[in-house]
Amino acid sequence: MSVRDLLVEIGCEELPPKSLAALSRAFADQLAASLAGAGIRHGRVERFATPRRLAVLVRRVAERQLDEELSRRGPPLGAAFGPGGEPTRAATAFAESCGTTVAALGRVREAKGEFLHYTGVRPGAATLTLLEGLVRGALDRLPVAKRMRWGSGSAEFVRPVHWVVLLFGHEVVPGRIVGVATGNRTHGHRFMSRGDIALRSPGSYAARLERRGFVVADFARRSERVRAGVVALAAEHGAEAIVGDLLLDEVTALVEWPVPIAGRFESRFLDLPREVLVATLQHHQRCFPVEGADGKLVPLFIAVANIDSRAPAEVQAGNERVVRARLSDAAFFWDQDRRETLAARRERLRSVTFQAQLGSYFAKSERVARLALALAPLTGADDSACVRAAELAKCDLLTGLVGEFPELQGTMGGYYARADGEPEAVAAAIAEQYLPRFAGDALPAGPVGTALALADKLDTIAGIFAIGQKPSGTKDPFALRRATLGVLRITLERRLELDLPALTALALQAAGADIDAAEAARPAGAPPPPPRPDAATVAAEIYDYVFERLRAHYLEGNGDVTVEMFDAVLDRRPSSPLDFDARLRALREFLSMPDAAALAGANKRIANILRKSADAVAPCLDTGLLTLPEERALAAALAAVAPGVESRLAGRDYVAALGALATLRPAVDAFFDHVMVMAEDPAVRANRLHLLARLQRLFLEVADLSRLPG
Amino acid sequence: MARPRPADRPRTFQDLIFALQRYWAGRGCVLVQPYDMEVGAGTFHTATFLRAVGPEPWSAAYVQPSRRPTDGRYGDNPFRLQRYYQFQVAIKPSPPDFVDLYLGSLAALGLDPLTHDVRLVEDNWESPTLGAWGLGWEIWLNGMEISQFTYFQQVGGLDCRPVMGEITYGLERLAMYLQDVESVFDVVWTDGPLGRTTYGDVYHQNEVEQSAYNFEHADVAELLLEFEAHERECARLLVIPLALPAYERMLEASHAFNLLDARRAISVTERQRYILRVRTLARGVAQAYYRSREVLGFPLLQRLVPGVDPPLPGRGAATGARLA
C-alpha cells in the first residue's frame, strides 16, 4: 500500500510554558489515536513543541483507510418474502440500506431461524479526505485547562492561532482548522527569521525550520541544547550550574533559539539564605543559579535568552538589573523580618484564615500543637519543643519574604526562629514541617520535625474531611493526597507505629470544636456552611482514604504486591500503616512458600463453609466428638502451633507466625480429604465447624488469605 | 511583516508618553484622557472596562494614574509607589496582528527586538473585584516585565464577544530602563529650556505624605461608612438604571476598600466578602451598561471601519456579549 508522511503544525501566539510538554504529548497521542480509530495505518510519530508551535510528524501514513468488512443480518425469511415468494417491503428496504438488491443477498441460519444476510466490503476512503476532521478531533480532545477566544471569531484554542500547516506528502490538505486555512507555510523565530517558510515535504520540517527559521523545533533536542549551553557557560566561569528538571523544561518551553547568557550580582547578596537566592533566580527570573566547587552559591547566574542578540551585553545588563532589583527587595525583607520575632507575630495569625470553617492559622497552630504533643512519645521528641515549634510554625506566613516567596514558607520560619534564639530543635522542626513536599523529597530528620510534620498533615486531613471537602477526582485544593502520602512515607520509612484511628479521633475532636466556634461566630447574613457528616463517618472515610493512598503507593511499586494481597491485609483493618506494611511483607514471603497456594485454597474453602453455617458453630471444642483420625490430628496440630503463633503475633512477627501456620498444611489437606464437615449429626457438624473456625481465626490474625487466588 | 526600524529612545518620561501616544494614535486608537477618579489600574477606565462589554468595536489609548495604597513605601523604595502611571491600549475586536503591533511600539521606543531579548511569558489576569479574567502574558525585556498583554474573556461576569485585547505598559519601569537609572525618583520627567525636572521633583513628597495617609491617617470609621454609602448609591442608580454614574460609585467603593485594606482594617475573611460586594456591583454595572447600549441599538456597530466589512444587520444581538 502506498504511504506518505504527514505533518501537522499549529502556529500560535506564545503557549503556556508549564503545559507545553504535556500539550505536545497529548496532541501526538490524540492524532495517533484518531488515525488508528479511522483505520489508517501509520509508522513512527514524532512531535515538536516550541512557544509558538505544536507539531506532529507521522511517518508512513497509509493513503487509504483499511477496507471495512461488513456483515449485516436482515429480516427473517418469513418476514422477507410473501406467500408467493415475492420480497416484502422489509426485504427491499434492507437490501437498499446495504446498497444492493434482494436477489444479491445471502442467507444465514441461526438458532432462531433463517435470515437474509449481507456481506460486503466498504472500501476505505482516501486518507487525504479525512485528515482535516481527524486533526480537528485530536485538537478538541487536548487537555486544556482554559481555552480562549480572540478577535471576533468563535474559534477556541490555548492561544490565538495564526497558521496551520497540514501537509500529506507533498500535498497540502485543504481545510480550515481552528479558524485558519491550512497551508504549507510555516513561520520561523519571531525576530530572527525573515518571512514565511514554504515546506515541500513533512520530513524536512525540523531541519528547514532550524536552518531557515532559527527554531529548534524538537523539545528534547532544544532542552539538551539549553542544558549543555548553561553547563558549559558556568564551567567557563569555573563553576557549576544548578540545572533542575522543572526549570529546564520551563526554560525550554520559553525559547525557540536558546542562547545562554551569564550575569553577575553583588557578593553582598550571598548573605541571603541560599533558598532565597535560588527562589529569586529560578522561580522569578527563570535563571539557573551557579555554585562553586565547595557547593556554595557564587554571585553568578545563567539566563537563557531567545535571541542571538546583536549586543549580548545589553541583554546581560538588563538581566543583571532585574536580578539586582529582586535581590535588593529580598534583602530588604530579610532585614525587616528579623526585626520582629516569630513569637511576637503569633497573635496576628488570628486574622489569617486557614479555611473559613476551620478558622484562623492561630486556631490551626493550637490544634497542631496538641497533636504534636500526642505524637512526641512516638517520635521520641521533647514535649515542650513540639509545642513551641507548633505554636511558631505558621508565624512566617506574616513575614515579608514569605509574602514575596510563598514557596519558602517553613524554610524561612526556620531561619527566623534561629535568629530569634529559639532552640535548634524548634528551628529545625519549623523548617521541616512541610516535608516531604513532593515525591522523592527528603523526610523531616529530627524527632520534633517529624512530630510536627505528621501533626500538621493529620490536622489538615482531618479538618478538611470534617467539613466535607474531601478530594474528588482532580479537585484537591488542600493537597490532601500529598499530605497523606507524606504521612505514609514518614511512618513507614521512619518505622513509626502511628495509631491512625486514635490520632484521627483526636484531630477530629479538635477540628470539630473549632468548626463549632467558627459557626457560632458566623456574621449575620453570611451563608451557612453545608451540613457536616458525623465524626464516626468522617473517621471511617479518612481511614479508607489513607489506605487507598497506601494501596496506590504499593501498586505503583515494583509489582510484588497485588490487589488481592493488599485486600487480604486491608480486611483486617490494621490501625497503623507500619503494622499494615509488616503484614503485607509477611504475606509476600508466605506466598513464595510451596504450601501457600494450598493453604490459601483451604482458607477460601473454610470461609465459604463458615459463611453458609455461621450460626451452627459449636462454642467450644468437644474432643469426645472427634471421631475420625484426620480431625483428631488437625485438632492436635492446631493445639500444638497455636501458642507459638500467638506469641509471634503478639511480637508482630507475622513472617514467623505464617511460617508456623504453614506447617499445618498436611493436617489441613488430610482433613479435607477424609472428613465430611457437614456431617449428619448436628453435634459432630458443629464441632468440626468449630475446628475450622479456630483455624481461620489464627490465619485472620495476619490477613484474610481467602482473598488470595489459590 | 515589514519590520519597523527602531526609532531613537525617548529621553524623558514625557517623551516616552508622547512616543506611545503617537504610535497608538497612528494605529487608529482614540487618545482619551485619564479617568478623573481614583482607580487601581488602567483597566478601570470606562474606556476599557465598559467598552469591553457588548458587541461594539472600540479602540483607545491613554495614560492612567493608578493608585494602590498598599504599595506605598513613603518614597523610600526605589521601585515601589502607591500612585503610578500606566499606559493603556484597548482594542476590540483584538486585531490579528495585535502582538506585532505591540512589538512595533517597542521599536518606536528605540528598543530593537534583534538586540533585546523580548519574550511573552504566560501570565493570566484575573480581577476578582471586576468579575473579569483573561489570558495573556507579561512581556519581558531582557528579563524585566515591562507590559501586560491580555485577551479579555469575561468582564463583569459577561462573556466578551468579540474579545477586547488590552496592553498595559508600566511607564515608570520602562522609563527607568530607557534612562538607565536605578531609582524611579531619578527618572527625568523633562529636560528643556526651563531646566531638568525629575520624577522625584514632581512626586516624591506626594509618595511620603500619601503613604502616611494610607497607612496611618486614613479615617477607618469614615471609610467604612463611605464604602456602605457608595455601595447603596450604586445599587440605587442601577435600578433607575444609570450605568455610568453607578460605575463611578463602584469605583469610589473600590477605592475606599483599597484604603481600608492598606489600614489593615479588614480581616482576611472579611476581605473576601468585600471583594464579593464590589464584584456584585461590577456585574450589575456591566449588565446595565450592556442594556443601555442595546437600547441605543449598539451605535458603534453602524460605524464603518475602512478595510473592514460593514456589520451584518442584527449582528449585535446575535453575537454580542451574552448575559451570564
Boltz contact constraints between the chains, C-beta under 6 A:
constraints:
  - contact:
      token1: [A, 13]
      token2: [B, 99]
      max_distance: 6.0
  - contact:
      token1: [A, 14]
      token2: [B, 120]
      max_distance: 6.0
  - contact:
      token1: [A, 16]
      token2: [B, 122]
      max_distance: 6.0
  - contact:
      token1: [A, 148]
      token2: [B, 135]
      max_distance: 6.0
  - contact:
      token1: [A, 148]
      token2: [B, 151]
      max_distance: 6.0
  - contact:
      token1: [A, 148]
      token2: [B, 153]
      max_distance: 6.0
  - contact:
      token1: [A, 149]
      token2: [B, 163]
      max_distance: 6.0
  - contact:
      token1: [A, 150]
      token2: [B, 94]
      max_distance: 6.0
  - contact:
      token1: [A, 150]
      token2: [B, 151]
      max_distance: 6.0
  - contact:
      token1: [A, 150]
      token2: [B, 163]
      max_distance: 6.0
  - contact:
      token1: [A, 151]
      token2: [B, 93]
      max_distance: 6.0
  - contact:
      token1: [A, 151]
      token2: [B, 94]
      max_distance: 6.0
  - contact:
      token1: [A, 152]
      token2: [B, 93]
      max_distance: 6.0
  - contact:
      token1: [A, 152]
      token2: [B, 162]
      max_distance: 6.0
  - contact:
      token1: [A, 191]
      token2: [B, 113]
      max_distance: 6.0
  - contact:
      token1: [A, 191]
      token2: [B, 114]
      max_distance: 6.0
  - contact:
      token1: [A, 285]
      token2: [B, 143]
      max_distance: 6.0
  - contact:
      token1: [A, 303]
      token2: [B, 143]
      max_distance: 6.0
  - contact:
      token1: [A, 305]
      token2: [B, 117]
      max_distance: 6.0
  - contact:
      token1: [A, 306]
      token2: [B, 117]
      max_distance: 6.0
  - contact:
      token1: [A, 306]
      token2: [B, 119]
      max_distance: 6.0
  - contact:
      token1: [A, 307]
      token2: [B, 117]
      max_distance: 6.0
  - contact:
      token1: [A, 309]
      token2: [B, 115]
      max_distance: 6.0
  - contact:
      token1: [A, 310]
      token2: [B, 114]
      max_distance: 6.0
  - contact:
      token1: [A, 310]
      token2: [B, 115]
      max_distance: 6.0
  - contact:
      token1: [A, 311]
      token2: [B, 115]
      max_distance: 6.0
  - contact:
      token1: [A, 314]
      token2: [B, 115]
      max_distance: 6.0
  - contact:
      token1: [A, 315]
      token2: [B, 117]
      max_distance: 6.0
  - contact:
      token1: [A, 315]
      token2: [B, 142]
      max_distance: 6.0
  - contact:
      token1: [A, 318]
      token2: [B, 142]
      max_distance: 6.0
  - contact:
      token1: [A, 318]
      token2: [B, 143]
      max_distance: 6.0
  - contact:
      token1: [A, 319]
      token2: [B, 142]
      max_distance: 6.0
  - contact:
      token1: [A, 319]
      token2: [B, 143]
      max_distance: 6.0
  - contact:
      token1: [A, 322]
      token2: [B, 143]
      max_distance: 6.0
  - contact:
      token1: [A, 322]
      token2: [B, 144]
      max_distance: 6.0
  - contact:
      token1: [A, 351]
      token2: [B, 267]
      max_distance: 6.0
  - contact:
      token1: [A, 352]
      token2: [B, 268]
      max_distance: 6.0
  - contact:
      token1: [A, 353]
      token2: [B, 268]
      max_distance: 6.0
  - contact:
      token1: [A, 353]
      token2: [B, 269]
      max_distance: 6.0
